Amino acid sequence: MNNTLKIENVSHTYTDGQKEVVVLKGVNAAFESGKVYAIVGESGSGKTTLISLISALDKVQSGDIKYNGKSIQAISQAQFRLKYANIVFQSYNLIKYMTARENVEVALDFARQGKNEKEKAYELLEEVGLTRTEADRTVQKLSGGEQQRVAIARAMVGDVPIVVADEPTGNLDEKTEAKVLELFKTLADDGKIVIVVTHSKKVAKLLNATVYSMKNGKLLE
């Protein structure tokens, strides 16, 4: 049986000065394990807010988000991010003075993934195509594509079932973009729910993804 993440009638607002802005309007969607999904839309359409809710970086105001029938609001935000969902940020969010391996080790330590964290970090980085030599370089000495691979390796920590990526190829050249997108397809092949947020229809096509279009706070398949 496939694991399922469901968004049920989710709406969200925020206050801009004295004005209330509706950023999500009754959003409904379903995501199954083993598949890649692309949420496509222009800046300001509500994409970032939606993935913040999916990955428990923000709380649901109205409606619900459920994983295998259980509301994620019944789980603490920290626990949900630890056990269920990892996010790959557009800006990578790596610790620049650390090596690639040390960045992954920090995540392993936080997830309490056992004692041999150094070797496990090397293995995860090798899975995303980085050699041990590259793994031992500080992040600031890595290319944009290499840093994105580190971010993906970090998102694989804990073997969580949901991986969300926010504009993961925005800073990459075409060749590196193709390699990174292949990694996301591999994660789906491993049984994860993979949700990629992008403004690019080309990226959605390369992922061979089920596409949701976000416009004016509404989501359409």
Backbone as CSV, one residue per row, in Angstrom:
resi,resn,N_x,N_y,N_z,CA_x,CA_y,CA_z,C_x,C_y,C_z
1,MET,0.844,-1.196,0.000,0.000,0.000,0.000,0.882,1.251,0.000
2,ASN,0.546,2.222,-0.867,1.326,3.446,-0.948,1.048,4.373,0.230
3,ASN,2.115,5.033,0.689,1.936,6.087,1.672,1.348,7.298,0.961
4,THR,0.498,8.043,1.658,-0.187,9.167,1.032,-0.148,10.406,1.915
5,LEU,0.154,11.533,1.288,0.072,12.832,1.942,-1.088,13.582,1.306
6,LYS,-2.035,14.047,2.130,-3.206,14.734,1.595,-3.337,16.137,2.179
7,ILE,-3.613,17.076,1.287,-3.916,18.452,1.686,-5.421,18.627,1.529
8,GLU,-6.086,18.996,2.610,-7.541,19.057,2.612,-8.040,20.468,2.933
9,ASN,-8.510,21.155,1.909,-9.151,22.458,2.052,-8.321,23.448,2.878
10,VAL,-7.048,23.541,2.570,-6.132,24.394,3.342,-6.166,25.833,2.823
11,SER,-6.401,26.763,3.744,-6.324,28.197,3.452,-5.334,28.833,4.417
12,HIS,-4.730,29.925,3.987,-3.703,30.566,4.827,-3.659,32.063,4.519
13,THR,-3.549,32.860,5.569,-3.455,34.305,5.411,-2.270,34.836,6.205
14,TYR,-1.826,36.013,5.838,-0.836,36.722,6.650,-1.167,38.205,6.628
15,THR,-0.624,38.938,7.598,-0.907,40.363,7.719,0.244,41.176,7.153
16,ASP,-0.084,42.073,6.243,0.890,42.982,5.653,0.490,44.404,6.058
17,GLY,1.138,44.884,7.148,0.728,46.157,7.713,-0.649,46.013,8.337
18,GLN,-1.621,46.784,7.840,-2.997,46.671,8.342,-3.872,45.843,7.405
19,LYS,-3.250,45.306,6.381,-4.000,44.552,5.375,-3.817,43.054,5.551
20,GLU,-4.906,42.290,5.453,-4.831,40.827,5.522,-4.757,40.276,4.094
21,VAL,-3.742,39.451,3.846,-3.522,38.891,2.515,-3.826,37.393,2.541
22,VAL,-4.720,36.957,1.673,-5.032,35.525,1.544,-4.049,34.923,0.557
23,VAL,-3.188,34.003,1.036,-2.155,33.447,0.162,-2.506,32.048,-0.341
24,LEU,-3.317,31.299,0.412,-3.823,29.996,-0.044,-5.338,29.985,0.124
25,LYS,-6.030,29.437,-0.887,-7.492,29.465,-0.880,-8.055,28.059,-1.100
26,GLY,-8.392,27.374,-0.026,-9.048,26.069,-0.128,-8.293,25.069,-0.978
27,VAL,-7.010,24.899,-0.701,-6.154,24.010,-1.498,-6.412,22.544,-1.151
28,ASN,-6.559,21.725,-2.189,-6.694,20.277,-2.039,-5.706,19.586,-2.972
29,ALA,-5.040,18.544,-2.476,-4.107,17.779,-3.310,-3.785,16.469,-2.617
30,ALA,-3.330,15.495,-3.385,-2.900,14.205,-2.837,-1.587,13.792,-3.485
31,PHE,-0.675,13.285,-2.657,0.647,12.870,-3.127,0.909,11.450,-2.640
32,GLU,1.372,10.579,-3.547,1.624,9.175,-3.204,3.108,8.850,-3.250
33,SER,3.505,7.893,-2.428,4.903,7.461,-2.412,5.279,6.833,-3.746
34,GLY,6.565,6.995,-4.102,7.064,6.434,-5.348,6.833,7.325,-6.550
35,LYS,6.362,8.549,-6.312,6.075,9.463,-7.416,6.733,10.824,-7.177
36,VAL,7.000,11.508,-8.302,7.523,12.878,-8.249,6.402,13.834,-8.641
37,TYR,6.257,14.897,-7.862,5.257,15.915,-8.138,5.950,17.262,-8.310
38,ALA,5.440,18.062,-9.240,5.959,19.412,-9.427,4.839,20.404,-9.157
39,ILE,5.119,21.383,-8.299,4.184,22.485,-8.081,4.759,23.689,-8.823
40,VAL,4.064,24.074,-9.876,4.572,25.114,-10.777,3.763,26.394,-10.596
41,GLY,4.465,27.518,-10.544,3.769,28.792,-10.420,4.737,29.947,-10.331
42,GLU,4.235,31.140,-10.606,5.071,32.335,-10.539,5.352,32.716,-9.088
43,SER,6.337,33.578,-8.897,6.636,34.100,-7.558,5.396,34.800,-7.011
44,GLY,5.118,34.549,-5.716,3.968,35.183,-5.077,2.668,34.431,-5.248
45,SER,2.710,33.257,-5.909,1.473,32.509,-6.152,1.046,31.660,-4.957
46,GLY,1.945,31.495,-3.972,1.597,30.707,-2.778,2.399,29.428,-2.636
47,LYS,3.325,29.163,-3.561,4.091,27.907,-3.542,4.904,27.742,-2.256
48,THR,5.646,28.778,-1.894,6.534,28.685,-0.733,5.735,28.490,0.548
49,THR,4.609,29.179,0.669,3.740,28.998,1.839,3.251,27.560,1.921
50,LEU,2.848,27.001,0.787,2.332,25.635,0.774,3.388,24.630,1.223
51,ILE,4.614,24.749,0.718,5.624,23.773,1.125,6.083,23.989,2.564
52,SER,5.958,25.224,3.060,6.258,25.470,4.477,5.266,24.714,5.365
53,LEU,4.019,24.628,4.911,2.998,23.890,5.663,3.205,22.377,5.524
54,ILE,3.519,21.927,4.308,3.735,20.494,4.072,4.893,19.966,4.912
55,SER,5.951,20.765,5.037,7.144,20.317,5.765,7.156,20.758,7.228
56,ALA,6.013,21.274,7.717,5.843,21.656,9.127,6.794,22.762,9.572
57,LEU,7.157,23.629,8.627,7.904,24.827,9.007,6.945,25.906,9.498
58,ASP,5.670,25.753,9.159,4.627,26.672,9.605,3.393,25.858,9.963
59,LYS,2.500,26.445,10.769,1.303,25.726,11.208,0.129,25.975,10.266
60,VAL,-0.682,24.940,10.099,-1.893,25.053,9.293,-2.898,25.922,10.039
61,GLN,-3.423,26.927,9.349,-4.422,27.812,9.968,-5.833,27.280,9.775
62,SER,-6.123,26.823,8.562,-7.472,26.371,8.230,-7.376,25.164,7.304
63,GLY,-8.215,24.145,7.548,-8.110,22.902,6.801,-7.159,21.949,7.503
64,ASP,-6.636,20.971,6.771,-5.756,19.978,7.394,-4.798,19.379,6.365
65,ILE,-3.685,18.881,6.868,-2.746,18.102,6.070,-2.553,16.783,6.799
66,LYS,-2.739,15.679,6.076,-2.693,14.359,6.706,-1.675,13.464,6.019
67,TYR,-0.965,12.691,6.838,-0.068,11.662,6.306,-0.621,10.314,6.737
68,ASN,-0.962,9.487,5.744,-1.600,8.186,6.001,-2.801,8.315,6.943
69,GLY,-3.596,9.364,6.700,-4.833,9.548,7.455,-4.690,10.264,8.783
70,LYS,-3.469,10.508,9.229,-3.251,11.171,10.519,-2.845,12.622,10.302
71,SER,-3.544,13.516,10.984,-3.234,14.933,10.853,-1.814,15.218,11.335
72,ILE,-1.055,15.966,10.530,0.308,16.292,10.962,0.282,17.259,12.140
73,GLN,-0.884,17.857,12.397,-1.006,18.754,13.547,-1.036,17.980,14.867
74,ALA,-1.266,16.666,14.771,-1.244,15.819,15.967,0.183,15.455,16.364
75,ILE,1.133,15.806,15.501,2.560,15.557,15.744,3.224,16.920,15.916
76,SER,4.188,17.024,16.797,4.877,18.310,16.943,5.603,18.637,15.638
77,GLN,5.763,19.937,15.366,6.429,20.346,14.131,7.841,19.781,14.052
78,ALA,8.560,19.821,15.179,9.938,19.315,15.201,9.969,17.815,14.917
79,GLN,9.044,17.070,15.510,9.004,15.626,15.306,8.622,15.270,13.872
80,PHE,7.718,16.053,13.289,7.320,15.771,11.911,8.495,15.974,10.967
81,ARG,9.253,17.061,11.180,10.423,17.315,10.324,11.507,16.268,10.547
82,LEU,11.599,15.762,11.761,12.621,14.770,12.083,12.300,13.404,11.478
83,LYS,11.021,13.005,11.538,10.651,11.634,11.179,9.943,11.480,9.837
84,TYR,9.388,12.582,9.328,8.540,12.436,8.139,8.966,13.258,6.937
85,ALA,9.466,14.474,7.132,9.700,15.351,5.982,11.021,16.098,6.080
86,ASN,11.758,16.088,4.977,12.975,16.900,4.854,12.806,17.861,3.689
87,ILE,13.410,19.033,3.821,13.294,20.044,2.770,14.664,20.398,2.213
88,VAL,14.737,20.507,0.892,15.943,20.962,0.212,15.693,22.416,-0.190
89,PHE,16.429,23.330,0.430,16.208,24.748,0.205,16.915,25.223,-1.067
90,GLN,16.342,26.242,-1.690,16.946,26.828,-2.885,18.343,27.372,-2.578
91,SER,18.503,27.939,-1.385,19.789,28.534,-0.996,20.699,27.526,-0.287
92,TYR,20.293,26.248,-0.295,21.042,25.113,0.264,21.043,25.083,1.789
93,ASN,21.194,26.252,2.462,21.220,26.328,3.935,22.287,25.418,4.555
94,LEU,23.457,25.397,3.941,24.575,24.618,4.472,25.430,25.492,5.386
95,ILE,26.189,24.838,6.274,27.116,25.553,7.149,28.421,25.708,6.382
96,LYS,28.699,26.910,5.913,29.750,27.126,4.914,31.156,26.811,5.398
97,TYR,31.444,26.992,6.694,32.815,26.749,7.169,33.079,25.265,7.436
98,MET,32.029,24.429,7.335,32.183,22.985,7.521,32.385,22.294,6.178
99,THR,32.902,21.080,6.222,33.011,20.288,5.005,31.633,19.735,4.638
100,ALA,31.542,19.210,3.418,30.303,18.564,2.986,29.944,17.430,3.943
101,ARG,30.939,16.620,4.277,30.691,15.496,5.193,30.200,15.973,6.551
102,GLU,30.817,17.014,7.083,30.423,17.512,8.404,28.997,18.057,8.399
103,ASN,28.584,18.667,7.276,27.200,19.126,7.170,26.217,17.972,7.283
104,VAL,26.540,16.875,6.632,25.659,15.700,6.699,25.735,15.061,8.084
105,GLU,26.918,15.063,8.681,27.078,14.501,10.028,26.232,15.238,11.055
106,VAL,26.139,16.557,10.921,25.307,17.347,11.836,23.860,16.857,11.773
107,ALA,23.373,16.624,10.553,22.009,16.124,10.384,21.860,14.717,10.965
108,LEU,22.864,13.882,10.759,22.829,12.519,11.311,22.806,12.545,12.836
109,ASP,23.591,13.442,13.414,23.637,13.567,14.872,22.284,14.020,15.399
110,PHE,21.688,14.992,14.706,20.382,15.511,15.126,19.310,14.425,15.039
111,ALA,19.418,13.573,14.014,18.442,12.498,13.814,18.782,11.246,14.618
112,ARG,19.928,11.301,15.345,20.387,10.167,16.172,20.472,8.891,15.358
113,GLN,21.285,8.952,14.311,21.389,7.848,13.358,22.521,6.862,13.669
114,GLY,22.939,6.809,14.898,23.961,5.821,15.253,25.329,6.429,15.452
115,LYS,26.300,5.572,15.789,27.622,6.054,16.176,28.551,6.321,14.999
116,ASN,28.456,5.520,13.954,29.402,5.662,12.846,28.906,6.703,11.833
117,GLU,28.740,7.939,12.323,28.145,8.981,11.499,29.060,9.406,10.354
118,LYS,30.370,9.380,10.599,31.316,9.796,9.562,31.193,8.909,8.329
119,GLU,31.179,7.603,8.535,31.087,6.669,7.413,29.732,6.765,6.720
120,LYS,28.679,6.918,7.517,27.337,7.059,6.944,27.241,8.317,6.093
121,ALA,27.870,9.410,6.547,27.870,10.659,5.783,28.571,10.469,4.444
122,TYR,29.709,9.777,4.465,30.417,9.486,3.211,29.518,8.694,2.255
123,GLU,28.816,7.697,2.789,27.953,6.852,1.959,26.838,7.662,1.309
124,LEU,26.205,8.549,2.087,25.122,9.370,1.550,25.632,10.315,0.467
125,LEU,26.811,10.876,0.695,27.389,11.784,-0.304,27.806,11.032,-1.565
126,GLU,28.270,9.807,-1.405,28.610,8.991,-2.578,27.349,8.672,-3.389
127,GLU,26.216,8.495,-2.684,24.955,8.207,-3.375,24.524,9.352,-4.278
128,VAL,24.903,10.577,-3.920,24.533,11.729,-4.752,25.685,12.147,-5.671
129,GLY,26.710,11.294,-5.761,27.756,11.492,-6.754,28.966,12.294,-6.321
130,LEU,29.175,12.452,-5.001,30.358,13.167,-4.515,31.395,12.172,-3.997
131,THR,32.640,12.351,-4.409,33.716,11.476,-3.953,34.101,11.834,-2.517
132,ARG,34.908,10.997,-1.899,35.362,11.287,-0.534,36.242,12.536,-0.501
133,THR,36.996,12.744,-1.561,37.813,13.960,-1.640,36.925,15.189,-1.641
134,GLU,35.871,15.161,-2.447,34.936,16.287,-2.491,34.192,16.431,-1.167
135,ALA,33.878,15.300,-0.541,33.163,15.322,0.737,33.980,15.999,1.832
136,ASP,35.301,15.965,1.708,36.176,16.559,2.726,36.546,18.012,2.429
137,ARG,35.956,18.583,1.390,36.177,20.001,1.106,35.153,20.846,1.867
138,THR,35.570,22.049,2.275,34.604,22.952,2.894,33.570,23.354,1.846
139,VAL,32.367,23.626,2.321,31.254,23.926,1.428,31.559,25.095,0.500
140,GLN,32.240,26.121,1.016,32.502,27.300,0.191,33.465,27.018,-0.962
141,LYS,34.130,25.860,-0.936,35.021,25.484,-2.032,34.329,24.576,-3.054
142,LEU,33.047,24.308,-2.837,32.281,23.463,-3.755,31.488,24.326,-4.730
143,SER,31.230,23.779,-5.915,30.400,24.478,-6.894,28.950,24.477,-6.432
144,GLY,28.116,25.275,-7.130,26.703,25.315,-6.792,26.042,23.951,-6.910
145,GLY,26.386,23.216,-7.961,25.815,21.891,-8.142,26.242,20.919,-7.062
146,GLU,27.506,21.016,-6.650,28.012,20.145,-5.581,27.332,20.479,-4.257
147,GLN,27.141,21.777,-3.995,26.454,22.168,-2.763,25.017,21.666,-2.754
148,GLN,24.365,21.709,-3.903,22.997,21.207,-3.965,22.955,19.708,-3.696
149,ARG,23.977,18.985,-4.149,24.047,17.548,-3.878,24.218,17.283,-2.382
150,VAL,24.998,18.121,-1.731,25.157,17.993,-0.270,23.803,18.208,0.401
151,ALA,23.074,19.213,-0.065,21.754,19.498,0.505,20.801,18.315,0.311
152,ILE,20.891,17.653,-0.843,20.043,16.488,-1.098,20.466,15.319,-0.210
153,ALA,21.778,15.110,-0.073,22.270,14.043,0.812,21.778,14.270,2.237
154,ARG,21.814,15.517,2.675,21.331,15.843,4.018,19.836,15.541,4.144
155,ALA,19.083,15.776,3.063,17.648,15.504,3.078,17.337,14.006,3.111
156,MET,18.336,13.183,2.796,18.151,11.730,2.826,18.379,11.143,4.216
157,VAL,18.869,11.970,5.134,19.139,11.520,6.499,17.835,11.114,7.179
158,GLY,17.880,10.014,7.899,16.718,9.572,8.651,15.733,8.757,7.839
159,ASP,15.985,8.611,6.546,15.118,7.840,5.667,13.660,8.277,5.803
160,VAL,13.431,9.598,5.789,12.070,10.120,5.914,11.285,9.851,4.634
161,PRO,9.953,9.730,4.733,9.161,9.356,3.555,8.829,10.499,2.599
162,ILE,9.034,11.761,3.041,8.649,12.911,2.220,9.861,13.818,2.016
163,VAL,10.165,14.139,0.760,11.232,15.093,0.445,10.628,16.228,-0.368
164,VAL,10.804,17.448,0.134,10.281,18.638,-0.534,11.462,19.498,-0.972
165,ALA,11.456,19.959,-2.211,12.562,20.782,-2.718,12.023,22.098,-3.260
166,ASP,12.592,23.187,-2.786,12.159,24.527,-3.185,13.112,25.093,-4.236
167,GLU,12.653,25.164,-5.495,13.454,25.686,-6.605,14.880,25.101,-6.585
168,PRO,15.013,23.775,-6.606,16.316,23.146,-6.387,17.340,23.334,-7.493
169,THR,16.897,23.805,-8.662,17.854,23.948,-9.774,17.995,25.399,-10.226
170,GLY,17.490,26.318,-9.427,17.479,27.723,-9.828,18.849,28.320,-10.062
171,ASN,19.878,27.798,-9.375,21.225,28.364,-9.496,22.189,27.461,-10.263
172,LEU,21.643,26.490,-11.004,22.497,25.484,-11.633,22.532,25.620,-13.148
173,ASP,23.655,25.191,-13.741,23.723,25.142,-15.197,22.918,23.941,-15.689
174,GLU,22.689,23.887,-16.996,21.794,22.877,-17.575,22.252,21.450,-17.306
175,LYS,23.549,21.195,-17.431,24.084,19.844,-17.235,23.929,19.402,-15.777
176,THR,24.267,20.305,-14.843,24.148,19.975,-13.430,22.688,19.835,-13.032
177,GLU,21.839,20.673,-13.618,20.401,20.600,-13.356,19.875,19.201,-13.678
178,ALA,20.270,18.664,-14.829,19.801,17.336,-15.243,20.221,16.266,-14.250
179,LYS,21.464,16.369,-13.750,21.965,15.385,-12.784,21.206,15.469,-11.462
180,VAL,20.932,16.691,-11.000,20.213,16.875,-9.741,18.781,16.355,-9.857
181,LEU,18.135,16.607,-10.988,16.766,16.125,-11.177,16.715,14.600,-11.209
182,GLU,17.756,13.970,-11.750,17.830,12.507,-11.734,17.864,11.982,-10.294
183,LEU,18.524,12.724,-9.411,18.587,12.328,-8.001,17.196,12.312,-7.372
184,PHE,16.386,13.307,-7.709,15.026,13.344,-7.164,14.200,12.178,-7.692
185,LYS,14.394,11.829,-8.960,13.676,10.669,-9.511,14.107,9.377,-8.821
186,THR,15.395,9.307,-8.463,15.906,8.136,-7.741,15.268,8.028,-6.358
187,LEU,15.093,9.164,-5.691,14.450,9.161,-4.370,13.019,8.635,-4.473
188,ALA,12.318,9.034,-5.525,10.956,8.526,-5.731,10.979,7.027,-6.012
189,ASP,11.942,6.582,-6.810,12.083,5.149,-7.091,12.335,4.360,-5.807
190,ASP,12.933,5.013,-4.819,13.186,4.372,-3.522,11.955,4.384,-2.625
191,GLY,10.830,4.918,-3.134,9.575,4.853,-2.392,9.191,6.112,-1.640
192,LYS,9.867,7.208,-1.908,9.546,8.451,-1.211,8.518,9.270,-1.995
193,ILE,7.827,10.144,-1.282,7.007,11.174,-1.906,7.942,12.347,-2.179
194,VAL,8.105,12.720,-3.439,9.018,13.810,-3.801,8.210,14.951,-4.406
195,ILE,8.286,16.121,-3.765,7.546,17.300,-4.219,8.550,18.398,-4.542
196,VAL,8.583,18.804,-5.800,9.525,19.835,-6.251,8.748,21.088,-6.621
197,VAL,9.090,22.184,-5.987,8.467,23.472,-6.283,9.344,24.216,-7.276
198,THR,8.749,24.687,-8.366,9.536,25.338,-9.405,8.673,26.331,-10.183
199,HIS,9.296,27.320,-10.781,8.579,28.218,-11.696,8.748,27.729,-13.133
200,SER,9.548,26.654,-13.305,9.933,26.197,-14.640,9.137,24.972,-15.095
201,LYS,8.402,25.119,-16.186,7.689,23.970,-16.756,8.676,22.958,-17.337
202,LYS,9.845,23.447,-17.746,10.872,22.556,-18.290,11.347,21.568,-17.218
203,VAL,11.550,22.084,-15.994,11.973,21.227,-14.883,10.923,20.153,-14.610
204,ALA,9.652,20.550,-14.599,8.565,19.587,-14.374,8.573,18.498,-15.431
205,LYS,8.853,18.889,-16.690,8.880,17.914,-17.784,10.056,16.960,-17.640
206,LEU,11.239,17.491,-17.274,12.424,16.652,-17.104,12.232,15.652,-15.960
207,LEU,11.466,16.039,-14.953,11.196,15.142,-13.826,10.166,14.074,-14.173
208,ASN,9.474,14.248,-15.301,8.358,13.361,-15.652,7.361,13.325,-14.491
209,ALA,7.070,14.529,-13.974,6.294,14.651,-12.745,4.803,14.818,-13.013
210,THR,4.008,14.465,-11.994,2.616,14.892,-11.958,2.635,16.370,-11.585
211,VAL,1.994,17.207,-12.397,2.134,18.658,-12.238,0.894,19.277,-11.610
212,TYR,1.122,20.082,-10.576,0.090,20.936,-10.001,0.473,22.376,-10.325
213,SER,-0.502,23.149,-10.754,-0.263,24.551,-11.072,-0.841,25.440,-9.973
214,MET,0.008,26.319,-9.433,-0.413,27.233,-8.375,-0.602,28.622,-8.958
215,LYS,-1.802,29.181,-8.772,-2.085,30.522,-9.267,-3.064,31.206,-8.339
216,ASN,-2.678,32.397,-7.886,-3.537,33.191,-6.998,-4.041,32.391,-5.799
217,GLY,-3.141,31.568,-5.228,-3.473,30.836,-4.009,-4.274,29.568,-4.218
218,LYS,-4.548,29.210,-5.487,-5.302,27.984,-5.763,-4.417,26.990,-6.494
219,LEU,-4.698,25.693,-6.274,-3.867,24.630,-6.841,-4.706,23.759,-7.766
220,LEU,-4.241,23.609,-9.015,-4.949,22.793,-9.984,-4.021,21.744,-10.574
221,GLU,-4.514,20.513,-10.744,-3.690,19.454,-11.345,-3.761,19.565,-12.847
